[in-house]
Each structure stands twice: as C-alpha cells, then as structure tokens.
Amino acid sequence: MTILTNYQLMHNQKRKFDPKNKRDIEIFKTFLADNKWNGPCPFILEEPHTIIPEMLKDKYIRSQFNIPEPMAEIFK
C-alpha cells in the first residue's frame, strides 16, 4: 500500500471499497444515480487504479464474476 493509503486507513478518514458490503454498494449506487458524492468520497483510491469511480466499477464487476483484482506493478 502507498503511504497515502496507509495514512487514510490509520486515521479513519476513508476506507477500502468492499463490493460485498451492502452499505458500500448503496453509496456507489447513489453516486451513479446523482453523479456526485453526498459529502466527501468515503473510499480510498487503491493501486493500480487511477480514479475512484472506475475503481469501484472494476471492483464490483470483478466481484460479480469472481475474478481476482489486478496487482499493482510495485507488488509484482
């Protein structure tokens, strides 16, 4: 994990998106419907992704098809 990711997790500012968590899915669904967050985005950006909405879509789709997430280049 990056330094920023560790900092955000340690200080409870944001959390990782869990596609199996109903609350996270509802937040994502509201974002898709309104095209905005209700307040600050509650999720951290995880490598190798570059933008949060695309990361959420990718993680959700992969969870539906049981496809593992890609590893960041720094972990290979």
DRENBAKE-80883 format. One record per atom (N, C-alpha, C): residue number from 1; residue in one letter; chain; z, x, y. Coordinates in nm, 2 decimals, m for minus. Example, Ala and Ser with C-alpha at 12.3 -4.5 7.8 and 13.67 -1.06 7.14 Angstrom:
! residues 2
R:dodo:vextor:lumfi:zz:xx:yy
R:1:A:A:0.78:1.32:m0.57
R:1:A:A:0.78:1.23:m0.45
R:1:A:A:0.78:1.32:m0.33
R:2:S:A:0.71:1.28:m0.22
R:2:S:A:0.71:1.37:m0.11
R:2:S:A:0.79:1.29:0.00
This chain:
! residues 76
R:dodo:vextor:lumfi:zz:xx:yy
R:1:M:A:0.00:0.08:m0.12
R:1:M:A:0.00:0.00:0.00
R:1:M:A:0.00:0.09:0.12
R:2:T:A:m0.05:0.03:0.23
R:2:T:A:m0.06:0.11:0.35
R:2:T:A:0.08:0.11:0.42
R:3:I:A:0.09:0.19:0.52
R:3:I:A:0.22:0.19:0.60
R:3:I:A:0.24:0.06:0.67
R:4:L:A:0.13:0.00:0.73
R:4:L:A:0.15:m0.13:0.79
R:4:L:A:0.19:m0.24:0.70
R:5:T:A:0.13:m0.24:0.58
R:5:T:A:0.16:m0.34:0.48
R:5:T:A:0.31:m0.33:0.44
R:6:N:A:0.35:m0.21:0.41
R:6:N:A:0.49:m0.18:0.38
R:6:N:A:0.59:m0.23:0.49
R:7:Y:A:0.55:m0.20:0.61
R:7:Y:A:0.64:m0.24:0.73
R:7:Y:A:0.65:m0.39:0.74
R:8:Q:A:0.53:m0.46:0.73
R:8:Q:A:0.53:m0.60:0.74
R:8:Q:A:0.61:m0.67:0.63
R:9:L:A:0.60:m0.61:0.51
R:9:L:A:0.68:m0.67:0.39
R:9:L:A:0.83:m0.64:0.41
R:10:M:A:0.86:m0.52:0.45
R:10:M:A:1.01:m0.49:0.46
R:10:M:A:1.07:m0.57:0.57
R:11:H:A:1.00:m0.60:0.68
R:11:H:A:1.07:m0.67:0.79
R:11:H:A:1.03:m0.82:0.79
R:12:N:A:0.99:m0.87:0.68
R:12:N:A:0.96:m1.01:0.66
R:12:N:A:0.88:m1.08:0.77
R:13:Q:A:0.79:m1.00:0.83
R:13:Q:A:0.70:m1.06:0.93
R:13:Q:A:0.59:m1.14:0.86
R:14:K:A:0.54:m1.09:0.75
R:14:K:A:0.43:m1.16:0.68
R:14:K:A:0.45:m1.14:0.53
R:15:R:A:0.37:m1.21:0.46
R:15:R:A:0.38:m1.19:0.31
R:15:R:A:0.24:m1.19:0.25
R:16:K:A:0.24:m1.15:0.12
R:16:K:A:0.11:m1.15:0.05
R:16:K:A:0.07:m1.29:0.01
R:17:F:A:m0.06:m1.32:0.02
R:17:F:A:m0.11:m1.45:m0.02
R:17:F:A:m0.10:m1.46:m0.17
R:18:D:A:m0.05:m1.57:m0.22
R:18:D:A:m0.04:m1.59:m0.36
R:18:D:A:m0.12:m1.72:m0.39
R:19:P:A:m0.24:m1.70:m0.46
R:19:P:A:m0.32:m1.82:m0.48
R:19:P:A:m0.27:m1.92:m0.58
R:20:K:A:m0.16:m1.89:m0.65
R:20:K:A:m0.09:m1.98:m0.74
R:20:K:A:0.03:m2.05:m0.67
R:21:N:A:0.06:m2.02:m0.55
R:21:N:A:0.17:m2.08:m0.47
R:21:N:A:0.11:m2.20:m0.39
R:22:K:A:0.17:m2.32:m0.42
R:22:K:A:0.12:m2.44:m0.36
R:22:K:A:0.13:m2.43:m0.20
R:23:R:A:0.24:m2.38:m0.15
R:23:R:A:0.25:m2.37:m0.01
R:23:R:A:0.15:m2.28:0.05
R:24:D:A:0.12:m2.17:m0.01
R:24:D:A:0.01:m2.08:0.04
R:24:D:A:m0.12:m2.15:0.04
R:25:I:A:m0.15:m2.22:m0.06
R:25:I:A:m0.28:m2.30:m0.07
R:25:I:A:m0.29:m2.40:0.04
R:26:E:A:m0.18:m2.47:0.07
R:26:E:A:m0.18:m2.57:0.17
R:26:E:A:m0.20:m2.51:0.31
R:27:I:A:m0.14:m2.39:0.33
R:27:I:A:m0.16:m2.32:0.46
R:27:I:A:m0.31:m2.28:0.47
R:28:F:A:m0.36:m2.23:0.36
R:28:F:A:m0.50:m2.19:0.36
R:28:F:A:m0.60:m2.31:0.38
R:29:K:A:m0.56:m2.42:0.32
R:29:K:A:m0.64:m2.54:0.33
R:29:K:A:m0.64:m2.59:0.47
R:30:T:A:m0.53:m2.59:0.54
R:30:T:A:m0.52:m2.63:0.68
R:30:T:A:m0.60:m2.54:0.77
R:31:F:A:m0.59:m2.41:0.74
R:31:F:A:m0.68:m2.31:0.81
R:31:F:A:m0.82:m2.35:0.80
R:32:L:A:m0.87:m2.37:0.68
R:32:L:A:m1.01:m2.41:0.66
R:32:L:A:m1.05:m2.53:0.73
R:33:A:A:m0.96:m2.63:0.73
R:33:A:A:m0.99:m2.76:0.80
R:33:A:A:m0.99:m2.75:0.95
R:34:D:A:m0.90:m2.67:1.01
R:34:D:A:m0.88:m2.66:1.15
R:34:D:A:m0.95:m2.54:1.21
R:35:N:A:m0.98:m2.45:1.13
R:35:N:A:m1.04:m2.32:1.17
R:35:N:A:m0.95:m2.24:1.26
R:36:K:A:m0.82:m2.26:1.24
R:36:K:A:m0.72:m2.18:1.32
R:36:K:A:m0.58:m2.19:1.24
R:37:W:A:m0.50:m2.09:1.27
R:37:W:A:m0.36:m2.09:1.21
R:37:W:A:m0.27:m2.18:1.30
R:38:N:A:m0.18:m2.24:1.24
R:38:N:A:m0.07:m2.31:1.31
R:38:N:A:0.04:m2.21:1.34
R:39:G:A:0.02:m2.14:1.45
R:39:G:A:0.11:m2.02:1.48
R:39:G:A:0.04:m1.90:1.43
R:40:P:A:0.12:m1.79:1.42
R:40:P:A:0.06:m1.66:1.37
R:40:P:A:0.02:m1.67:1.22
R:41:C:A:m0.08:m1.60:1.18
R:41:C:A:m0.11:m1.59:1.04
R:41:C:A:0.00:m1.54:0.96
R:42:P:A:0.05:m1.61:0.85
R:42:P:A:0.16:m1.56:0.78
R:42:P:A:0.13:m1.46:0.67
R:43:F:A:0.01:m1.42:0.66
R:43:F:A:m0.03:m1.33:0.55
R:43:F:A:m0.07:m1.19:0.60
R:44:I:A:m0.04:m1.09:0.51
R:44:I:A:m0.08:m0.96:0.54
R:44:I:A:m0.22:m0.93:0.49
R:45:L:A:m0.29:m0.84:0.55
R:45:L:A:m0.42:m0.80:0.51
R:45:L:A:m0.40:m0.69:0.40
R:46:E:A:m0.46:m0.72:0.28
R:46:E:A:m0.44:m0.63:0.17
R:46:E:A:m0.58:m0.55:0.15
R:47:E:A:m0.56:m0.42:0.12
R:47:E:A:m0.68:m0.34:0.09
R:47:E:A:m0.74:m0.39:m0.04
R:48:P:A:m0.87:m0.39:m0.07
R:48:P:A:m0.97:m0.33:0.01
R:48:P:A:m1.04:m0.43:0.11
R:49:H:A:m0.98:m0.54:0.14
R:49:H:A:m1.03:m0.64:0.23
R:49:H:A:m1.03:m0.60:0.37
R:50:T:A:m1.12:m0.66:0.45
R:50:T:A:m1.12:m0.62:0.59
R:50:T:A:m1.08:m0.73:0.69
R:51:I:A:m1.09:m0.86:0.64
R:51:I:A:m1.05:m0.97:0.73
R:51:I:A:m0.97:m1.07:0.64
R:52:I:A:m0.87:m1.13:0.70
R:52:I:A:m0.78:m1.22:0.62
R:52:I:A:m0.85:m1.34:0.56
R:53:P:A:m0.93:m1.42:0.64
R:53:P:A:m0.99:m1.54:0.58
R:53:P:A:m1.07:m1.51:0.46
R:54:E:A:m1.15:m1.40:0.46
R:54:E:A:m1.24:m1.36:0.35
R:54:E:A:m1.15:m1.31:0.23
R:55:M:A:m1.04:m1.25:0.26
R:55:M:A:m0.95:m1.20:0.16
R:55:M:A:m0.89:m1.32:0.08
R:56:L:A:m0.85:m1.43:0.16
R:56:L:A:m0.79:m1.55:0.10
R:56:L:A:m0.89:m1.62:0.01
R:57:K:A:m1.02:m1.63:0.06
R:57:K:A:m1.12:m1.69:m0.02
R:57:K:A:m1.14:m1.61:m0.15
R:58:D:A:m1.15:m1.48:m0.14
R:58:D:A:m1.18:m1.39:m0.25
R:58:D:A:m1.06:m1.40:m0.36
R:59:K:A:m0.94:m1.40:m0.31
R:59:K:A:m0.82:m1.41:m0.40
R:59:K:A:m0.82:m1.54:m0.47
R:60:Y:A:m0.85:m1.65:m0.39
R:60:Y:A:m0.84:m1.78:m0.45
R:60:Y:A:m0.95:m1.80:m0.56
R:61:I:A:m1.07:m1.76:m0.53
R:61:I:A:m1.18:m1.77:m0.62
R:61:I:A:m1.15:m1.69:m0.75
R:62:R:A:m1.11:m1.56:m0.73
R:62:R:A:m1.08:m1.48:m0.84
R:62:R:A:m0.96:m1.54:m0.93
R:63:S:A:m0.87:m1.61:m0.87
R:63:S:A:m0.76:m1.67:m0.95
R:63:S:A:m0.81:m1.79:m1.03
R:64:Q:A:m0.91:m1.86:m0.98
R:64:Q:A:m0.97:m1.97:m1.05
R:64:Q:A:m1.05:m1.93:m1.17
R:65:F:A:m1.11:m1.81:m1.16
R:65:F:A:m1.19:m1.76:m1.27
R:65:F:A:m1.12:m1.66:m1.35
R:66:N:A:m1.00:m1.63:m1.33
R:66:N:A:m0.92:m1.53:m1.40
R:66:N:A:m0.99:m1.39:m1.39
R:67:I:A:m1.04:m1.35:m1.28
R:67:I:A:m1.10:m1.22:m1.25
R:67:I:A:m1.00:m1.14:m1.18
R:68:P:A:m0.97:m1.01:m1.23
R:68:P:A:m0.88:m0.93:m1.15
R:68:P:A:m0.93:m0.89:m1.02
R:69:E:A:m0.83:m0.86:m0.93
R:69:E:A:m0.87:m0.82:m0.79
R:69:E:A:m0.92:m0.68:m0.79
R:70:P:A:m1.01:m0.65:m0.70
R:70:P:A:m1.06:m0.51:m0.69
R:70:P:A:m0.95:m0.42:m0.65
R:71:M:A:m0.96:m0.29:m0.69
R:71:M:A:m0.86:m0.19:m0.65
R:71:M:A:m0.91:m0.13:m0.52
R:72:A:A:m0.82:m0.09:m0.43
R:72:A:A:m0.86:m0.02:m0.31
R:72:A:A:m0.91:0.12:m0.35
R:73:E:A:m1.00:0.18:m0.27
R:73:E:A:m1.05:0.31:m0.30
R:73:E:A:m0.94:0.41:m0.31
R:74:I:A:m0.84:0.40:m0.23
R:74:I:A:m0.74:0.50:m0.23
R:74:I:A:m0.66:0.50:m0.36
R:75:F:A:m0.66:0.40:m0.44
R:75:F:A:m0.59:0.39:m0.56
R:75:F:A:m0.67:0.43:m0.68
R:76:K:A:m0.80:0.45:m0.67
R:76:K:A:m0.89:0.48:m0.78
R:76:K:A:m0.88:0.63:m0.81
